[in-house]
């Protein structure tokens, strides 16, 4: 076991934060951290954690004089612009990625989840709590120009250079499919049956797509749990577009939501009571790299370091913890409420 206990005294490693006025608006390489905030409180926010350990707080509010909205579901960047997907505000806020100044807003979505740019002109936006659609966004006009029906509760979107894959999580209902889209024609190529309630995906070094299913919980009329399924990891072959491997992740009752890969794209990590590690060549989970309870996870695309978060109560500010690639805790920083989305800018 390579376990490193998450009960390390974080305060002993807490970085001295650089005062806001000493950090320029031109950011260095590091992570943009999107904090979801508290539902209905409009307190979502962006933070910037540079590779040198400096933290810049509340970057959106500092740049604009107001917050981005209610419930930040995801954040990504493309061609110098930041895209904040605001679920409960039913919009996507576009910023200058460096200064975080608001540039435009995309409207016309009622339950937006994730945005994926696929070219200079086009992005896809997953939308829908039950019946789902993949909205087609014109990145020049910042307008939704069409949509493609997919499954229930579409979540994460990935692109392997040939096809776009959408995991249909079920939303407020149930699903177990991944929809495959040809981005040249905006048409559905295939609908693939996978594990229950797929919530996250990664593309490996061969272009195969790995799908994490969080499992399903069934309730009776009084909301007592009747049964729970075992979460699973599926591999979709990039050529055949079929599932070619199925692995159990944890046990029934676990509901992992975060799947990441190392910089070489040949090792998978699942956040499930700590970090479970699976080298693709081995084809099975070989160790728990870091143990403990965390809320979210991302992997540094160059160093393989892990950025983990405290389990949110959606009221108080949370912490982010930086771990080495081998599992040693390095730093801790206080950010906003419920950090859940990350983007690394080099």
N, C-alpha and C positions, 0 to 999 in steps of 0.2 A: 504493500500500500504506500502511496505517495502522499497520504493525507496530511494536510496542514490544518490544524484546528482553527476554526473561524472565531474562537473565543479569545484570540490574542488581544491583549490590551490595546485597543485601537488608539486610545488617547496618547500612548507613548510614541506612536508613529505619526501623529497628526501634523500635517504641514502648516507652517506659518503662512497664512494667506497674504498675498501682496495687496496693499490697499488699492481700491478701485482706481483712484486717480493716478497711480503709478503705472498702470497698464495701458498701453496705447490701443487704439481701435484696430490697428493692423495686427491680426492674430498670427501666431506661429502655428507650427504643426501640433495637432492634438485632437481631442474629442470634443465635439459639440454634444451636450447632454440635454435632452428634452425632458422636462418634468411635466407629467400629465396634469397634476393639480387635483383639487377636490371637485367632484362633480357638482355643478351648479354655482361654483364660487368664482369662476373666471380667473383663477390664479395659476394657470399654466405658465411655464417660463423656460427660457434657454439659459444654459451655463456653458462656459468654455474652460476646459481643463487642458492646458498646454502640456507638451511633452516634458518641459522643464519643471513641471509641478505647480505652476502658478494657476490660480483659479480666478476667472472673471465671472461675477455673479449677475443674474438678472439682465442679460445682455439685450434682450428684446425691449424690455421696459426702459432701460437706460437710453436706448437709441431712439425710441418712439414716444415715450412719455405715457404709455398705456400698455396693457398686456395683450398677448396674441388672441386670447379667447378662452373657451371652456373645453377642457379635456384634450390635451395634445396626444393624439394617437400614435403619430410617427413623424419622423423628420428625415429629410434627405437633401442632398445638394446636387446641382448639375449646372455646368457652364457658369459658375460664379454666382448662382442664385440658391437661396435656401427655400425649401418647401415645407411648411408646417401644416400638417393635416390635423385640423381641429374638429374632432368628432361631434361633440355636442353643440358646437357653434355652426356646424354644417357648412364648412368652408375650408379652403386651403389658402393660407397666407404665404405670399411670396416676398422674400427679402433679398437685399444685397447680402451675400453670404459673409463678407468681411465686416461690414459695418452693422449688419442686422437691421438696417433701415427698411421699413416696409415699402414695397414697390407696387404690389397689386394683390388682388384677392380673386380666387376662383370660387364661384358659387354654383348652385344648381345641383348639389349633392345633399342627400338627407342623412346618410350614415357613412361618411368617408372613413377609410381605414389606412390604406397604404398607397403611396404614389411611386411609380417607377418610370423614369424617363428612359425611352428606348432609342431616341434620335434627337437631333437638334430641334425638330418640329413637333415631336409627339411624345406623350407620356400616357401611361395607364393609371387609373385610380380605382381601387376596389371600393365598392359601396353596397351597403345593404345589411340589415340586421337579420333578415330571414331570406326572402327572395333576393338574390344578389345579381349584380351587374359589374362589368368591368367598363368604366367610363373612359372614353377616348378624349384626351385633352390636347388642344393645340397650344404648344408652348410659345408661339409667337403672339397670339391674341389672348392667351390665358382664358380660353373658352372651352367648355365641354361641347364637343361636336358630334358625339354619338356614343353608343354603348353596345356591349356584347353581353347577352344573358349568360350567367354562369350558375354556380350552385348556391346553396344557402350560406349566408354569412361569410362571404369571401374576405380573406385576410391578406397574408403576405403574398407578394408577387416576386418571382425571380426570372432572369433571362439567361439562357445558356449559350447565347450567340446564334441560335437557330429558332428556338421557340420561347414563348412566354408561358410560365406556369403559374396558376392561381390556386392556392389551397382554400378549399371551401370548408370552413370550420364548423358550419352549422348555425353560427350566430345564436339566436334565441331558440333554435330548434335543433336539427340534427342533420349531419351530412358526413360523407366519407369519400369525397371525390377531389381530384385535382383536374382543373380544366386547362387544356393545352391550346394556346392561341398562336397563329401565324401572324407575326407583326407586319408582314408585307401586305396582307389582305384583310387583317382584323377579323379573321374567321376562326371558328373552333375546329381544331384538327382532331382532337381526341378528348374524351372524358374518361379518366382513369380511376378505377376503384382502388382506394388505399385504406389505411387504418382509420379508426373512428376519430372524428373531429380533428382533422389536420390543422395545425396552427402555425407551423414554421417550416421553412425550407432553406437548403443550401445547395450550391452547385459545386461538385468536386473537380479535381484537376483533369478528369476525363470528360467532363460535361454532363455526367449523370446527376440526377436531382435526388437529394435525400429529403424525405418528408417526415416530420415529427407529428405524430398523433397524440393529442393530450388525453385521450380516453373519454369515455362517456359515463355519466352518473344518471341513474334512473331513480325517480321518486314516486311515492304513492300520492294519493289525494291529499294527505296531510303533510306532505313534503318530508316524509321520512325516506331515507335512502333505502332503495330496494336492492340495487346492484351497482357495481362499478366495474368497468373493463380495465384491462392492463394497457397502459400506454405503449405505443410501438413506434419503431423507426422503419420506414420503407425506403428502398432504393428504386428509382425509376430509370430504366435504361434510356439513354439519350437517342438511340436509333430506333429501337423497337417500340418505345413509349409504353412499356409494360413494367409491372413491379417484378423485380428480379431478386429481391432479398427482403425479409421481414425479421426484425429483431425486437424482442420485448425490452422495454425500458422501465426498470423498477418493478413495482407490484401494483395490483388493483388498488385504487384510492390515490395513487400518485397522479398529478396532473401537470407535467412539465410543459412549459411554453417557450423556452428559449433553446435554440439550436445554433451552434457556431462551428467554424472550422479554423484550423491553424493557418498561418500564412502560406504554407505549401499546398493547401487544399487536399491533404491526404490524411487528415485526422479530424474526427468529429468530437464535439463536446455538447453534452446535454446538461442543462441546469435542473437537477432533481435531488434535493437535499444535499447540495454541494454539486461539484462538477464531475460528471461521468465522462470517461475518455475512451474513444474507440478508434484505433488506427484502421484505416480502410483495408489495408492489406491483411490484417488479422481477422477482421469481420466480426468481432465481438468486443464487448466492453471488457477492458483489462484492469482497470483500477479506478479508484476515486481519487482524483487529483487534489481537490480541495473539499473539505467537509464543512457543513454548517448550513444554515437557512439563509437564503438570499432572495431578493425580489426580482432582479434582472441581471443580464450578463451580456458582455460583448468582448471580442478578442481584438487586440491591437494587430492590424494587418501586416505590420513589419516586424515587430518584436515578439509576437505571440503572448504578450502580457494580457492578463485578464482584468477587466473593470467590472466589479460586482457592486450591487446596491443592497442596502438594508431592506428588510421586508416592510413595505409601507403600511401605515394605518390611515392614509389619505387625509390626515389632519396636520400632523407635524412635519417639519423638514426631515429629509432623509440623508443618509451618508452614501458616498461612493467609496469603494475600497479598491486600490490598485494592488494586484498580485503579480509576481513574476511568472514566467512561463512554467517554472518548475513548482510553483505553489507557495512561494514565500510572500507574506503580506508586507507591502512596501509603504503605502501611504493611505490616509483617509481624509476625505474632504466632506464638509456639509454643503448640500445643495438645496433644492426646493422639495416640493411635495411629490412623491411618487415618480422618481426618475425611471423611465421605461424605454426610451428610444435614444440611439446614439449614432453619430456619424463621424468617421475619422477623416480629417483633412490633412494632407501632407504638404 
